[in-house]
Amino acid sequence: MTAIDITALSPEEKEKLAKQLREDTKAAKAKRESDLKSFKELSAEFVNRHIDPLVHHHEITGMLIEKLWNDYKPLQELKKQIYGIKTDTQDSHTSTLEDGSASITIGYNVTIGFDGTESAGVEKIKDFLKSLSTDEENVKKLSAAVNTFLKPNAKTGMLNPAKIIELSKLRSEFNDERFDEGLDIIMKAQQRRQNSMYVSGWKFIEVNEMKKRLDFRFTI
């Protein structure tokens, strides 16, 4: 593309160039509006074409999971009698063939929150850390490490349950009543909530004369 020296153009040429630029800008704007309209129309067509089968699939999955739970009730009762456990409070149940060729798990997705009393446990643990040593540098390093586990989620303001479990692995290493009390307070402050149901599992199938493990998971 050859560069144009604007200063070398006559007033008529400048006006002609300005007009061309306005027309190009107008055409580009019209094309964008046309493309945007086409995109919205195609998006609507995409949704309308696929939404009903997806809703139907969700309904079928829901009925399947409900049937699985109903079919498992006799097993759940037998499991309670054999193992002497409260199976009705379990979040999931798994049945696997003895040869390991197939397995089904039915369960509830669980979220863990806290009731607000966990802060007392956090303070006990922090107080314990302050008393560990007169070596200020080591205390800072240890505090920084533990504070990582006790750092609340920026959005929810709550502790991370997975990290609390990791922190609990230090019980035997610290072997301190204050540390244990702090952890116990945090653990008791946890609130487990069962929400959506799911079914997951696997089966080894033959593909091109080779065994392949097919995994699946459906949630409603």
C-alpha positions in Angstrom: 0.0 0.0 0.0 1.3 3.4 -1.0 1.4 6.0 1.7 -0.6 9.2 0.9 0.9 12.6 1.7 -2.1 14.5 2.9 -0.2 17.9 2.7 0.3 17.3 -1.0 -3.4 16.9 -1.7 -5.6 19.7 -3.1 -8.7 20.8 -1.1 -10.9 18.8 -3.6 -8.8 15.7 -3.2 -8.9 16.0 0.6 -12.7 16.3 0.5 -12.9 13.3 -1.8 -10.6 11.3 0.6 -12.6 12.4 3.6 -15.8 11.3 1.9 -14.4 7.9 1.0 -13.3 7.5 4.7 -16.8 8.3 5.9 -18.3 5.8 3.4 -15.8 3.1 4.4 -16.6 3.7 8.1 -20.3 3.6 7.4 -19.9 0.4 5.4 -17.8 -1.2 8.1 -20.4 -0.2 10.8 -23.2 -1.6 8.6 -21.3 -4.9 8.1 -20.7 -5.2 11.8 -24.4 -4.7 12.6 -25.3 -7.2 9.9 -22.8 -9.7 11.3 -24.1 -9.2 14.8 -27.7 -9.7 13.7 -26.7 -12.9 11.9 -24.8 -14.1 15.0 -27.8 -13.5 17.2 -30.1 -15.3 14.8 -27.8 -18.3 14.5 -27.4 -18.4 18.2 -31.1 -18.4 18.7 -31.4 -21.2 16.1 -28.7 -23.2 17.9 -30.5 -22.9 21.2 -34.0 -23.8 19.8 -32.5 -26.7 17.9 -30.9 -28.4 20.9 -32.6 -27.2 24.1 -35.5 -29.6 24.1 -33.4 -32.8 23.6 -31.1 -31.5 26.5 -34.1 -30.9 28.7 -35.4 -34.4 27.8 -32.0 -35.9 28.5 -32.0 -34.2 31.9 -35.5 -35.6 32.7 -34.4 -39.1 31.7 -31.2 -38.8 33.8 -33.3 -37.6 36.8 -35.6 -40.6 36.5 -32.7 -43.0 36.1 -30.9 -41.7 39.2 -34.2 -41.8 41.2 -34.7 -45.4 40.1 -31.1 -46.3 41.1 -31.7 -44.9 44.6 -34.9 -46.9 44.9 -33.3 -50.1 43.7 -30.4 -49.6 46.2 -32.7 -49.3 49.3 -32.7 -53.0 50.1 -28.9 -53.1 49.7 -28.6 -50.0 51.9 -30.6 -51.7 54.6 -28.5 -54.9 54.4 -25.3 -52.8 54.5 -26.5 -51.2 57.7 -27.2 -54.5 59.3 -23.9 -56.1 58.2 -21.5 -53.3 59.0 -23.5 -51.7 61.8 -23.3 -48.2 60.3 -25.8 -45.4 59.6 -26.0 -45.8 55.9 -28.7 -43.1 55.6 -26.2 -40.4 56.5 -23.7 -41.5 53.9 -23.1 -39.2 51.0 -22.5 -42.0 48.5 -22.7 -45.8 48.0 -20.6 -47.8 45.7 -21.1 -51.3 44.3 -18.3 -53.0 42.3 -18.2 -56.3 40.6 -15.6 -58.7 42.2 -13.5 -58.9 39.0 -13.4 -55.0 38.9 -14.9 -54.9 35.4 -17.7 -52.5 36.4 -18.8 -50.2 39.2 -21.6 -47.9 40.1 -21.7 -45.1 42.6 -24.8 -43.2 43.6 -24.5 -40.2 45.8 -25.0 -36.6 46.7 -22.7 -33.8 45.8 -21.7 -32.1 49.1 -20.7 -28.6 49.9 -19.0 -27.7 53.2 -19.4 -24.4 54.9 -18.9 -23.1 58.4 -21.3 -21.8 61.1 -19.1 -18.9 62.2 -17.6 -20.4 65.3 -14.5 -21.6 63.4 -12.8 -18.2 64.1 -12.3 -19.2 67.7 -10.4 -22.3 66.5 -8.3 -20.2 64.1 -7.2 -17.9 67.0 -6.3 -20.8 69.2 -4.0 -22.2 66.5 -2.4 -18.8 65.9 -1.8 -18.3 69.6 -0.1 -21.7 69.7 2.2 -20.8 66.8 3.3 -17.6 68.6 4.4 -19.7 71.6 6.4 -22.2 69.6 9.8 -20.5 69.7 11.7 -17.4 70.6 13.2 -17.7 67.1 11.2 -14.9 65.5 12.2 -15.8 61.9 11.2 -19.4 62.2 7.9 -18.4 63.8 7.2 -16.1 60.9 7.9 -18.9 58.4 5.7 -21.4 60.3 2.9 -18.8 60.8 3.0 -18.0 57.1 2.7 -21.6 56.2 -0.2 -22.3 58.5 -1.9 -19.0 57.6 -2.1 -20.3 54.1 -4.2 -23.2 55.3 -6.4 -20.8 57.4 -6.8 -18.2 54.7 -10.6 -17.6 54.0 -11.9 -17.8 50.5 -12.0 -14.3 49.0 -15.6 -14.7 47.7 -17.2 -16.7 50.5 -15.1 -15.5 53.4 -15.0 -19.2 54.6 -12.1 -21.5 55.2 -11.1 -24.1 52.6 -12.2 -27.6 54.0 -9.6 -29.4 52.0 -6.8 -27.3 53.4 -8.1 -27.8 57.0 -7.9 -31.6 56.4 -4.3 -31.1 55.3 -3.6 -29.0 58.4 -5.0 -31.7 60.6 -2.1 -34.0 59.5 0.2 -31.9 61.7 -1.6 -33.0 64.9 0.9 -35.7 65.7 3.9 -33.5 64.7 2.8 -30.6 66.9 1.3 -32.8 69.7 -0.2 -29.8 71.5 -3.5 -29.5 73.2 -4.1 -25.9 72.0 -3.5 -26.9 68.4 -5.8 -29.9 68.8 -8.5 -27.8 70.4 -8.3 -25.2 67.6 -8.7 -27.9 65.0 -11.6 -29.6 66.8 -13.4 -26.3 67.0 -13.0 -25.7 63.3 -14.0 -29.3 62.4 -17.2 -29.0 64.6 -18.0 -25.7 62.9 -18.3 -27.4 59.5 -21.7 -27.7 58.0 -22.1 -30.4 55.4 -24.9 -29.9 52.9 -26.1 -32.5 50.5 -27.4 -30.9 47.2 -27.5 -32.4 43.7 -27.6 -36.2 43.2 -25.2 -38.0 40.9 -24.4 -41.4 39.5 -20.9 -42.3 38.4 -18.9 -45.4 37.7 -17.1 -47.3 35.0 -17.2 -50.4 32.8 -14.5 -52.1 30.8 -15.7 -52.5 27.2 -14.1 -53.9 24.1 -13.1 -51.4 21.5 -11.2 -52.6 18.4 -10.6 -55.9 20.2 -9.0 -54.1 23.1 -10.3 -53.5 26.6 -11.0 -49.9 27.4 -12.4 -48.4 30.6 -15.4 -46.3 30.0 -16.0 -43.8 32.8 -19.3 -41.9 33.3 -20.8 -39.4 35.7 -24.3 -37.8 35.5 -25.6 -35.1 37.9 -29.1 -33.7 38.4 
